[in-house]
Amino acid sequence: QVQLVESGGGLVQAGGSLRPSCTASGDTFTRYVMGWFRQPPGKEREFVASISRSGGSTTYADSVKGRFTNARDNAKNTVYLTMNNLKPENTAVYYCAAEVSLLTSTVVLTQKYAYWGQGTQVTVSS
């Protein structure tokens, strides 16, 4: 099974940018559709973005469209979430997730993902 390790979170001022990454090991990376989720303080985990196995298809939550970009480098077993124009309400623990898929589409439902990273904290100050 795959193991996921996130990095690249941190503290940034409103309007700034961060690019968390998630590196997979233990299995063939291209078997997995990848997702990003976040859990703000005191709230439930929510979908942020998903990318298909090839990287050719992406889906975003409405709240991040136009500001966040999800990409993957299958040669490096890594997925990236470039976050621009960050807002204080984007403060959360960001998790990457993986699910084996035979399809070419993305996956947006939390419960569809079997494998999760440990999370990386993103804090946006006003």
C-alpha positions as CSV (number, residue, x, y, z in Angstrom):
1,Q,0.0,0.0,0.0
2,V,1.1,3.6,-0.5
3,Q,2.5,5.9,2.1
4,L,2.1,9.7,1.8
5,V,4.2,12.4,3.3
6,E,3.3,16.1,3.1
7,S,5.6,19.0,3.4
8,G,5.6,22.7,2.5
9,G,3.1,24.2,4.8
10,G,3.8,27.2,6.9
11,L,2.9,30.7,8.0
12,V,2.2,33.3,5.4
13,Q,0.5,36.7,5.3
14,A,-2.8,37.2,3.5
15,G,-2.3,37.5,-0.2
16,G,0.8,35.4,-0.1
17,S,1.5,31.9,-1.6
18,L,2.5,28.5,-0.5
19,R,3.1,25.2,-2.3
20,P,2.6,22.1,-0.2
21,S,3.7,18.9,-1.7
22,C,3.0,15.2,-1.1
23,T,5.4,12.4,-1.9
24,A,4.2,8.8,-2.2
25,S,6.1,5.6,-1.7
26,G,5.4,1.9,-1.4
27,D,3.4,1.4,-4.6
28,T,3.1,2.4,-8.2
29,F,2.1,6.1,-8.1
30,T,0.2,6.1,-11.3
31,R,-2.3,3.6,-9.9
32,Y,-3.7,6.4,-7.7
33,V,-5.9,9.3,-8.1
34,M,-4.8,12.0,-5.7
35,G,-6.7,14.5,-3.6
36,W,-6.1,17.4,-1.3
37,F,-8.4,18.1,1.7
38,R,-8.2,20.6,4.6
39,Q,-9.5,20.8,8.1
40,P,-9.9,24.3,9.5
41,P,-9.8,24.7,13.3
42,G,-13.1,23.3,14.9
43,K,-14.5,22.3,11.5
44,E,-14.8,19.1,9.5
45,R,-12.5,18.0,6.8
46,E,-13.4,19.4,3.4
47,F,-12.4,18.8,-0.2
48,V,-10.0,21.1,-1.9
49,A,-8.7,19.5,-5.1
50,S,-8.3,16.3,-6.9
51,I,-6.1,15.2,-9.9
52,S,-6.5,12.1,-12.1
53,R,-3.8,9.5,-12.4
54,S,-2.2,11.0,-15.5
55,G,-2.6,14.6,-14.3
56,G,-4.8,15.4,-17.3
57,S,-7.9,16.1,-15.2
58,T,-8.4,18.3,-12.2
59,T,-11.3,19.3,-10.0
60,Y,-11.4,22.1,-7.4
61,A,-13.7,23.3,-4.7
62,D,-15.5,26.4,-5.7
63,S,-13.8,28.4,-2.9
64,V,-10.3,27.8,-4.4
65,K,-10.9,27.9,-8.1
66,G,-8.7,30.4,-9.8
67,R,-6.3,30.6,-6.8
68,F,-5.1,27.0,-6.2
69,T,-3.5,24.7,-8.8
70,N,-3.1,21.0,-8.3
71,A,-0.4,19.2,-10.3
72,R,1.5,16.0,-10.2
73,D,4.9,14.8,-11.3
74,N,4.6,11.0,-11.8
75,A,8.4,10.7,-12.3
76,K,8.9,12.0,-8.8
77,N,5.8,10.4,-7.2
78,T,4.8,13.8,-6.0
79,V,1.7,15.9,-6.1
80,Y,1.7,19.7,-5.5
81,L,-0.9,22.2,-4.4
82,T,0.1,25.7,-5.4
83,M,-1.9,28.2,-3.4
84,N,-2.0,31.8,-4.4
85,N,-3.7,34.9,-2.9
86,L,-4.2,33.1,0.4
87,K,-6.8,34.3,2.8
88,P,-7.1,33.9,6.6
89,E,-10.0,31.6,6.1
90,N,-7.7,29.2,4.3
91,T,-5.9,28.4,7.6
92,A,-6.2,24.7,8.1
93,V,-4.3,21.4,8.3
94,Y,-3.9,20.3,4.7
95,Y,-4.0,16.6,3.9
96,C,-3.2,14.7,0.7
97,A,-5.0,11.5,0.0
98,A,-4.7,8.6,-2.5
99,E,-7.1,6.1,-3.9
100,V,-6.5,3.3,-6.4
101,S,-8.5,3.8,-9.5
102,L,-9.0,2.2,-12.9
103,L,-10.7,5.4,-14.2
104,T,-9.2,8.5,-15.7
105,S,-11.4,10.9,-13.6
106,T,-10.9,12.7,-10.3
107,V,-12.4,11.8,-6.9
108,V,-14.0,14.5,-4.7
109,L,-15.6,12.5,-1.8
110,T,-13.6,12.1,1.4
111,Q,-14.8,8.6,2.0
112,K,-13.6,7.4,-1.3
113,Y,-9.9,7.8,-0.3
114,A,-8.3,5.0,1.6
115,Y,-4.8,6.4,2.1
116,W,-4.0,9.7,3.9
117,G,-0.9,11.7,4.8
118,Q,-0.2,13.1,8.2
119,G,-1.1,16.6,7.2
120,T,0.7,19.9,7.0
121,Q,-0.3,23.1,8.8
122,V,-1.1,26.2,6.7
123,T,-1.6,29.4,8.7
124,V,-2.6,32.7,6.9
125,S,-2.3,35.8,9.0
126,S,-4.4,38.9,8.3
